Amino acid sequence: MMEENPKLFGLVGHPVQHSLSPLMHNAVFKKLGLNHSYSAFDIKKDDLGVFLDRCRDGNFLGLNITIPYKVDVIRYLDSLDEKAKLVNAVNTIKFEDKIISGYNTDGLGCVRALEEAGEKIKGKRILILGAGGAARAIAFQCSLEGAELVISNRTMEKAMKLSKEIREKLGKRTLVVNFSESSIREIISTTDILINTTSVGMHPKVRRSPIATDVLDPELTVMDIVYNPIETQLLKNAKRAGCKTIDGIGMLVHQGAESLRIWLDIKAPIDVMRRVIVEKLK
Ligand SMILES: NC(=O)c1ccc[n+]([C@@H]2O[C@H](COP(=O)([O-])OP(=O)(O)OC[C@H]3O[C@@H](n4cnc5c(N)ncnc54)[C@H](OP(=O)(O)O)[C@@H]3O)[C@@H](O)[C@H]2O)c1
């Protein structure tokens, strides 16, 4: 049965034309018999505030926010949840009684994907490659869940800044290592899970990997949050080295499912979300 009060949802970013979010969320609405719709909105930076005001006054219930507005959007919001405050970035907003609230579901999406693949986080040493927006959300969430974190980023200062913020906000120590083959080789011998959060290997430069194959150890679990292609060069190399591998679709699906929970208080059908994305990317 269709809902009598259809709501509008969407993704805001620039560019957004290749986003898989409309496909994924509309598949959920269809599966659950909800008459809501989800669209992609390519918005220029100067128009962001006006666009959000229009959504607030219209029939919108929620938006996802993507590159490059995850931080910029904060100035237009009325409230931020604890996670978004910690990360200082927002990927989900909800309109409720003219109030706009901001959330961040990226970190939880990553942790849920790890758990779904059978990984425990507490007490594990996790090496995060990268210190950009996604890395920040993942680092805070993994730290909250009791992981021992190591961060390595091409621009060392960004890794140091993230480490300092985690120490100041959560009181947890995070190791920072050089983004060099020798430093990564050394740390990998004591690492349980490696998560690539850099954009290296993403379409169209699909032959690239952020680290050399011979630093990979078969004891290691390797997750790549890049999801296009589904099996990145890093994951191919890791599989060949005997590692357990986890692709980026899990995080994409789980961060979306958490947004749906925030907006509609529903348990999203993960299998449907995964299937439509895999079909599209194949
Ligand atoms: N699966 C999911 O649900 C999901 C969710 C969010 C993001 N992602 C993916 O994650 C990736 C990163 O997204 P983001 O939002 O964190 O982007 P971002 O904020 O722009 O960060 C990019 C990161 O990649 C590093 N990097 C870029 N080019 C590099 C290179 N040639 N060599 C080494 N490092 C390089 C950057 O290092 P510097 O700091 O040195 O520039 C930075 O750490 C993207 O591919 C995105 O599609 C996936």
The ligand as an SDF file (V2000), in Angstrom:
LIG
                    3D

 48 52  0  0  0  0  0  0  0  0999 V2000
   31.8780    3.4870    0.2600 N   0  0  0  0  0  0  0  0  0  0  0  0
   31.3660    4.6350    0.6980 C   0  0  0  0  0  0  0  0  0  0  0  0
   30.2530    4.6860    1.2220 O   0  0  0  0  0  0  0  0  0  0  0  0
   32.1660    5.8990    0.6040 C   0  0  0  0  0  0  0  0  0  0  0  0
   31.8050    7.0130    1.3970 C   0  0  0  0  0  0  0  0  0  0  0  0
   32.5770    8.1810    1.3030 C   0  0  0  0  0  0  0  0  0  0  0  0
   33.6570    8.2200    0.4260 C   0  0  0  0  0  0  0  0  0  0  0  0
   33.9540    7.1280   -0.3380 N   0  0  0  0  0  0  0  0  0  0  0  0
   35.0980    7.1500   -1.2600 C   0  0  0  0  0  0  0  0  0  0  0  0
   36.2520    7.4240   -0.4980 O   0  0  0  0  0  0  0  0  0  0  0  0
   37.1990    8.1710   -1.2460 C   0  0  0  0  0  0  0  0  0  0  0  0
   37.6250    9.3880   -0.4390 C   0  0  0  0  0  0  0  0  0  0  0  0
   36.5110   10.2280   -0.2000 O   0  0  0  0  0  0  0  0  0  0  0  0
   36.6520   11.5180    0.7530 P   0  0  0  0  0  0  0  0  0  0  0  0
   35.3170   12.1330    0.8220 O   0  0  0  0  0  0  0  0  0  0  0  0
   37.3470   11.1860    2.0210 O   0  0  0  0  0  0  0  0  0  0  0  0
   37.6200   12.4510   -0.1460 O   0  0  0  0  0  0  0  0  0  0  0  0
   38.6220   13.6090    0.3300 P   0  0  0  0  0  0  0  0  0  0  0  0
   38.1290   14.2720    1.5560 O   0  0  0  0  0  0  0  0  0  0  0  0
   38.8850   14.4180   -0.8890 O   0  0  0  0  0  0  0  0  0  0  0  0
   39.9910   12.8210    0.7290 O   0  0  0  0  0  0  0  0  0  0  0  0
   40.7810   12.2090   -0.2450 C   0  0  0  0  0  0  0  0  0  0  0  0
   41.9110   11.4160    0.4150 C   0  0  0  0  0  0  0  0  0  0  0  0
   42.6120   10.7160   -0.6120 O   0  0  0  0  0  0  0  0  0  0  0  0
   44.0050   11.0650   -0.5510 C   0  0  0  0  0  0  0  0  0  0  0  0
   44.5700   11.0460   -1.8940 N   0  0  0  0  0  0  0  0  0  0  0  0
   44.0390   11.5710   -3.0260 C   0  0  0  0  0  0  0  0  0  0  0  0
   44.8520   11.3340   -4.0780 N   0  0  0  0  0  0  0  0  0  0  0  0
   45.9250   10.6480   -3.5920 C   0  0  0  0  0  0  0  0  0  0  0  0
   47.1070   10.1150   -4.1740 C   0  0  0  0  0  0  0  0  0  0  0  0
   47.3530   10.2500   -5.4920 N   0  0  0  0  0  0  0  0  0  0  0  0
   47.9890    9.4510   -3.3920 N   0  0  0  0  0  0  0  0  0  0  0  0
   47.7370    9.3180   -2.0500 C   0  0  0  0  0  0  0  0  0  0  0  0
   46.6420    9.7980   -1.4400 N   0  0  0  0  0  0  0  0  0  0  0  0
   45.7450   10.4570   -2.1970 C   0  0  0  0  0  0  0  0  0  0  0  0
   44.0150   12.4620    0.0600 C   0  0  0  0  0  0  0  0  0  0  0  0
   45.3020   12.7170    0.5710 O   0  0  0  0  0  0  0  0  0  0  0  0
   45.8100   14.2450    0.8100 P   0  0  0  0  0  0  0  0  0  0  0  0
   45.2180   14.6550    2.1150 O   0  0  0  0  0  0  0  0  0  0  0  0
   47.2690   14.1280    0.8110 O   0  0  0  0  0  0  0  0  0  0  0  0
   45.2750   15.0540   -0.3500 O   0  0  0  0  0  0  0  0  0  0  0  0
   42.9330   12.2940    1.1380 C   0  0  0  0  0  0  0  0  0  0  0  0
   43.4440   11.6120    2.2690 O   0  0  0  0  0  0  0  0  0  0  0  0
   36.4930    8.5070   -2.5660 C   0  0  0  0  0  0  0  0  0  0  0  0
   36.9150    7.5820   -3.5420 O   0  0  0  0  0  0  0  0  0  0  0  0
   35.0220    8.2940   -2.2610 C   0  0  0  0  0  0  0  0  0  0  0  0
   34.2690    7.9090   -3.3970 O   0  0  0  0  0  0  0  0  0  0  0  0
   33.2390    5.9730   -0.2530 C   0  0  0  0  0  0  0  0  0  0  0  0
  1  2  1  0
  2  3  2  0
  2  4  1  0
  4  5  1  0
  4 48  2  0
  5  6  2  0
  6  7  1  0
  7  8  2  0
  8  9  1  0
  8 48  1  0
  9 10  1  0
  9 46  1  0
 10 11  1  0
 11 12  1  0
 11 44  1  0
 12 13  1  0
 13 14  1  0
 14 15  2  0
 14 16  1  0
 14 17  1  0
 17 18  1  0
 18 19  2  0
 18 20  1  0
 18 21  1  0
 21 22  1  0
 22 23  1  0
 23 24  1  0
 23 42  1  0
 24 25  1  0
 25 26  1  0
 25 36  1  0
 26 27  1  0
 26 35  1  0
 27 28  2  0
 28 29  1  0
 29 30  1  0
 29 35  2  0
 30 31  1  0
 30 32  2  0
 32 33  1  0
 33 34  2  0
 34 35  1  0
 36 37  1  0
 36 42  1  0
 37 38  1  0
 38 39  2  0
 38 40  1  0
 38 41  1  0
 42 43  1  0
 44 45  1  0
 44 46  1  0
 46 47  1  0
M  CHG  2   8   1  16  -1
M  END
$$$$
